[in-house]
Amino acid sequence: MTKIKIKRAIVSVYDKSYLNILADYFVENNIEVLSTGGTSKFLKSLNNQIKIVDISEFTKSDEILDGRVKTLHPMIHSGILAQKNNPSHLTQIKKIKVPPIDLVVVNLYPFESVFQKKGVSEEECIENIDIGGPTMIRAAAKNFQNVTVLTDPKNYLEFVSEVMINNNAISSESRKKFAKLAFENTSYYEGLISNWFNKNNGEVCENKTSLPIEKISKLRYGENPHQKGTLFKFGKNKFTKLSGKDLSFNNIFDLEIAMELAEQFSKPSCVILKHGNPCGVALDKNQDKAYLKAYKCDKVSAFGGVVAFNKGVTAKTAKEINKIFTEIVIAPEFSSESIKYLSLKKNLILIRYRAARKPTKLQIKSTRNFLLVQSKDNKIVQKKDLVIKTKKKPKYKMVDDLIFAFIVSKYVNSNAIVLANDLSTVGIGVGQTNRLDSAIHAISRMKKNFKKIKPVMASDGFFPFADIVVLCSKNNVSAIIQPGGSKNDGDVIDAADKNEIPLVFTSVRHFKH
């Protein structure tokens, strides 16, 4: 059916935003409105001329089970599901005296906001799982050829605008569009509930799932200009753009990694990141010094990079950042002076990032044919986790550098090698297809920028052979931290003992692809 005239509606909503738009429309077009208690009272308060029939009066059945059962009734669903061009359907609903329902306006109990509340009970969450609402929405969306369904208050104005210029009729294209949005909303809602039930499993689901992701905005493009890009919300972290140009697909990917790494430390930290990999990381009680130390690690790669801090940005730090071209600066806060300085560069993007109380538990990647879901690598190695494998033990200061470097290695694409000195990276080997090449690359980078230092080395995976230890002995590496677990661990330990390089195992691997 191309156009359907609206004569009768059912309205049952938790979110009563913009109902005034529909209230006036109902009166002007003499629409009969079936409604539940709370919604009915609210509509009458907006316009007492609305022709409202209480659902319990319409069905001749009182609400039962504390309101759990009110719209789950054959008279409601017969009116929604009847096909207006099917004589058999019309005969059947006429026989039981059920008029067709042309418009269904329903939104759901606020399960999402309830389960996110601190200290919320399981009972309260369960009571906010809507049953009647999704059932009506699905019925109306299935029968979109005969019924219009509105599930988002933001769509009321669009609906009213169309019917007011079409003699109170709505097109099949619009009905299908609203049905699509309805199924998106119920799918998101069910996904939230499913994930809530699985919240203690460390898994997204047992067998099947609908991931609850919500569109935030379209992006200029994807990784490349010929690719389309869209930003969806999956976790609870929130960021606000304070100034600068629009964010790109790559910007968002980079800022997430940079900020997550910066947040791994309690001391003031600075992370400079480019194309998904840190090119400089440092800690210092003075934020501007942390930035300069991180910048010194790889000045070439830092150009046009993302800079992240775990503390509010100061004016002194902002002045240093402004000396080179930077794509994004991200931090939990910015002083008013720092914003003034950084905003002098029109294209520089400033992001205020508020991390969620709890880290994200899931990580999702896609391939051409599959969606890969895993528990997120939230492991942080501490001193108690370290096992010294050599006769020579690392000095106290070395241990801090070893742990720092190993944390950084988790955010470097494998095979990852990180050289650190005085809580600052001095060389990073990124994403080579063998670990020795990564080590050579990191050492080469160090030699270009630093003289007469004895860094520690961290590896995200075990050493398959002793060759890297030999390389370390020739390049003043003072200690090594790695997961261990190779069948050649014995040879690696012997080489470290022979060269008097302290070797520490963590038993934790941090591969990142």
N, C-alpha and C positions, 0 to 999 in steps of 0.2 A: 504494500500500500504506500502510495507516494506521500500523501499528506494526511495527518490525523488531527481532527478537532479535539480540543481539550474540553471535556464536560465535567469530569470527576477526577479528583486527586486524593492521594493518601499522603499525609505529611507526618513523619515521626522522626524527630531529629534531637540529637544531644547538643550539637553546636548550632545555636540559634542565630548566628550571624547572618545579616542581610535578609532575614525573613520579611522585613518591611517591604522589600521589592515584590515578593510573591503575594503578600497580604493585599496590597493595592490591586495587583493583577487579578486576584481571585474575586474581589468585589466588582471590579469593572466588567468582568466577563461572566459573572453569575456562576462561578465554579462551586460545585459541592465539594467540601473538603472533609475527608475522614481523618480523624486525628486522635492521638493518644493524650492522656491527661495533661502532662506538663507542656507539651507542644500546643495542645488545644487552648490552654489558658493563656499562653504567650501570644498566640495568634489573635485571640479575642482582645487582648490588651493593646495590640497594634491597630486593629480595626474591628469594632464590634458588629460591623455589618456583614462579616464573612459568614457564609452559610456552612456552619460546622456541625458535623455529626460525630459524636463520640464513637470510637471503634467498638466498644462494648455494647453500645446501643445498636450499632449496625449489625453486629454478629449475634446479638441476643445472648452473649456469653460474657460474664464478668471476668476481669483479670484474675488469675490464680497464681499460686506459688510465689507470692510476694512480687508480682509483676513480671515474673519470668515468662509467663504465657499470656500474651494479649493479642499479638498479630498473627500468631501461628494458628490459623483457622481456615477451613475450606472456603468460607465466604470471601475472605480476603484474597487468597491465592487463586481462587477460580476467577475472580474479577481481573486479577493481574495477568494470568496466563491464557485467558481466552483469546482465540484468534478471531478477529472481527470479520474476516472473509470466509470463515468456516461455518456453514449452516448448522452442522452438528454441534459445534461448541456453543453457538448462540442459542440453540434449542435447549441445551443442557443447563446453561446458566439462567435462562428464562424460567425453566422448570423449578429451579431452587430459589428463584427470585433474587439473583445476584446481578447487579448492574456492572457493566464493564468499567474498569479503572484505567484512565488514560495517562495519568501522570503519577509517578512515585517519587517522592522527595524524602530521602532517608540518609542520615549519616550516623555514625556508630559511637558506642561507648568509648571513652578515651583510654583504651588499654595502653597505648604507647606512653602517654604522660604519666599514667598511674604506676606502671611497672618500673619507671625510671626514678620514682621518688625514693629518697633515702629512707630506709627502714620500713618500706611497705611490706605488708604481710602477704603470704601466698593466698590467703582467703580473699583479700581485697582485690588482688590481681584477677583471680578467677571470677569474681562477681562483675568485673568489668570486661569480660569476654561476651560480646554481643552475639545473640542467637537469632532473634527475630529480624533484626535489621539486615544482616547479610542474606538471610533467606529471601526477604522481599526484594532486595537489590538484585540478587541473582535471577530471580523469577522475572523481574521487569526487564533486566538486560537481555536475558534469553529471548524474551518476546518483544524485542525492540521494534519489530515490524508493526506492532500494534500499541506499544506503550513507550512513553518517554520516562527515563530515569535520571534523576539529578542527585549526585552524591557529594558534590562540592559546592559550598555556598558561593564560591567565586564564579560559578557557572550560571547563577540565577539571572543576572542581568543579560547575559547572552541569550538565554532562553526567552526571556520576556521581550527582548528587542525583536526577536524573530517572529514570535506569535502575534505581536501587536501590529506588525505590518503585513501579516498574512491571514487576517480575519480569524485569529485565534487557532491557527493550524501550524503544525511543525513538520518540516520535511523529513523524509526517510534518511537523508544524509546526516542530519543533525541527530536524529534518534540513534543511529548507528554509532556516531561519534561519542554521544553520552553513554551509550552501553559499553563501549571500549573503555572509557574512563572509569566506569563503575566496576568492571572486572579488574582493572588495575588497582583500584582502591581496596577491593575485597582481597585480592591476591597479596597486596602489601600487608594488610591487616592480619591475614592468616599466617604470613611469613613471620611477623612479629611474635605472634603467639607460639608458633612452632619453635622459634629460636629461644623464646623464654622457657619453654619446657626443656630445652636442651642446654640451658645456661650452665649447668654444672657438669656437663659431659665433656667439655672441651671440644665438641664437634658441632657442626652446623645441623646435622640431622642423622637419623638412623638409616634411611634409605632414599627418601625423596624430599625435596625442599623447594620453596619459593623464597628466594632471598629478598628481604625487605629493604629495597633501596629506593630512595626518593630523589627525583630530579631537582637539582638546584638551578642550573642554567645551561644554556648552550655555550660552547666555547668557540673561539674564532675558527679553530680547526683542530685536528688531532696532532699526531707527532709531526706530520708534514702538511703543507697547505692543501693538498688534494684529498686529505682524509677529514671526515666529519668528526667532531668531538663534542661530548656532553659531560657535564659534571653531575654526579649523583652523590647523595649522602648515604654512607654506610655505617660509620661509627658515630661516636658522640662528640668528637673533637670539633671545635668551632673556630673559624678564623674570620677576621673582618679586614677588608681592604681599606686602608686609610687614605692612600693616594696612589697616583701612577696609572699606567695604562692597564688595559684589560688583561687578566690572567690567561695564559695559554695552557694547553694540555701538558706540555713539558714542564711549565712553571709549577703546576700543582704537584706533579710527580716529584720534582726536585725539592720543593719546600717541605713536603711531608717527610722525606728522608732526612733532610737537614735538621728539621726541628726535633724529630724523634731522637737523633743522635745527640743534639745539644742537651736534651732533657735527661740523658743517661747519667749526668753528673750533677752533684750538689754544689760544687764550686762554680764560680762564674765561668761559663764556657763560650767559645766561639767556634762555629763550624762554617767553613767555606766549601761549597759543593758545586760541581759542574757535571751535567749530563749523568745524574744519578750516582756519582761517586764523590766522596769527600776528597778535596785536594789540599786541605789544611784544617787541622783541629788543634785547639789549645785551651788550657785552663790557666787562669791567673786571677788573683784577688782584685786586680785592676782590669776592668773590662777592655779598655782601650789597648792595654798591653796584650791581653789574650787575642784580640783581633790582629795586632801587628805580628805576633808570633805565628798565628795561623796563616797569615798572608805570606810570610817569609818562606813557608814550606814549598810553595809553588806559585810564584807571582804571575807567571804566564797563564796558568789555568784559572787563577782567581779572577782574571779580567772577564767581566760579563757573567759572573757567577751568582749563586745564592748565598747570602750570609745569614746565619741563624744564631741567636743568643738565647740562653736559658734565663736571663735576667733582663730587666728593663733597660732599654738603650739610653745611654747618657749622651750629653752634648759633646763631650770630649771624643767619645767613640764615633759619633756621627761625623765629626770633622775629619777624622782619619778615613772613614769609608768614602767620603766625598772626593777624595784625592784620585780615585780611579773609577772607571765605569763599572757599576754593579747593577745586576738585573733586579734583584729582590733583597730586601732586608726584612727579616721576620723575627719577632720576639713577643713575649707575653705582654710587654708594655713599652711605651716610648715616652720619654720626658717631652714636655712641650717645646723645650729648646732643641731637642734632637729632631723632632718633626719639622721645626722651622728650617733647620739646616738641610735635612734630607729632602724636603719638598722643593728645594731650589732646583733639583733635577726632575723635570716634568715626567719623564718616562720611568723613573725609579719607583718600583712598586713597594709600598710599605704594608706589611701584614701584621696585624695583632692576632696572635694565636693563643687560644685558651685550651690547654690540654684537659682531657677528661680525667676524673679521679682515678679510674682504673684503665690500664692499657687494653688496647684491642686484643681480643682473644683469637681472632681468625684472620687468615691471610688468603686472598683469592687471586689466582692467576688464570689466564685463558690461553688455550692453544687454538689451532684451526678447528678442532673437533671436540675439545673437552674443556671443562671448567675444573681447575685443580683447587681444592680447598685443604688448608692445613692449619693446625694450631700455630699461632705466631711465635716467633723466636724471641720470647721476652726474658730469656735467661741472662742474668748479669753475674759474671764470675767475680767472686770475692776472695780475699786472702785465704780464708779457711778452705777454699776449693783447690788451692795450689798444691801440687806434689813435686818436690824438688828431686830430680832424677840423677844429679851429678854430685860428685864429692865437693865441688866448690859451690857454695851457696850464694845467691844474689844478695847484695847489700840492701838495707832497708829502703833507701831511696829508689833503688832499682825496681823493687816490688811494686811501688806506686806507678812507675813508668810502664812496667810490664802489664799491669791490669788496665791502665789507661789505653795502651796500644792494642790490647786484645779486644777491648770494648769497641774501639774504632774499627778494627778489622771486620766486625760483624756487619758493618754498613758499606764495606768495599766489595765490589763484585769479585767473585772467586776466579782464579786463585789469588787470594789477598795476602799481601805482605805490608806491614806497617812498621816503620822505624820511628822511635820516639826518644826524646831527651827533654828532661825538665818539664814533663806534662805537656809536651807539644810535639806534633808530628814533624819529622824532618825529612821523610821520604815515604812515598806510598806507591806500591806496585799493584796495578789494577788489571784484573780480568785477563791475564795471560793464560794460554792453554797448558802451560806447565809452571810449576811453582818456582823452579830455578830462574826462569825468565822474569817472573814477577820480582824476585829478590834482586836480580841484576838491575832491573828498572828502578826499584826503590833506592838502591845504593847509588846508582848513577845520579838520580835526582838529588840525593843528599849531598853528594860531592860538589854539585854545582852551586849550592846555596849555603853550605856550612863547612867550617874548617875546624879541625882539632876537637871534634866531639866523639864521644863513645856511646852511641845510642843503644837502646835495646831493640829487639826485633820480635814482632808478633806475627803469627801465621794463623789464618782461619781454619786450616786443615793440617793434618799431620805431614811430616816430612817423609816422603817415600824412600829417600836415600840420604846419605850423609853429605852429599855434595854442597848443600846449602850451608852446613856448619863449617865446612872448609872455606867457603866464600866469606862467611862471617869473620872467620879468624884472620883473613887478609884485609878486612875493612873496618877494624876497630869496633865490631859489635860486642857489647859488654855482657849481654844476657839474652836468652831466647825463651819465648813462651809459645807453646803450641798444644794442640789437643792430645797428641800421642795416639797410639792405636795402630800404627803401621807394623807389618811383620818384620820390618827392619829397624824397629825402635832400638834394639840392642846396639846395632851399628851406629845409629845416630847418637846415642848416649856415650858410647866409647869415643866417638870423634869429639864430642863436647868435652869429655874428661881430658882427652889428649891435648886439646887446645885451651883448656882451663876456662871454658865459657859456661857459666851456670845455665842449666837447662831445666825449665819448669813445664810440667804437664797440667792440663786443666780437665781432661776427659770430656770436654765440650767442643763440638765442632760448630762453626758458624758459616757454613756455605751460603752464598747469596748469588742467585743467577738472574 
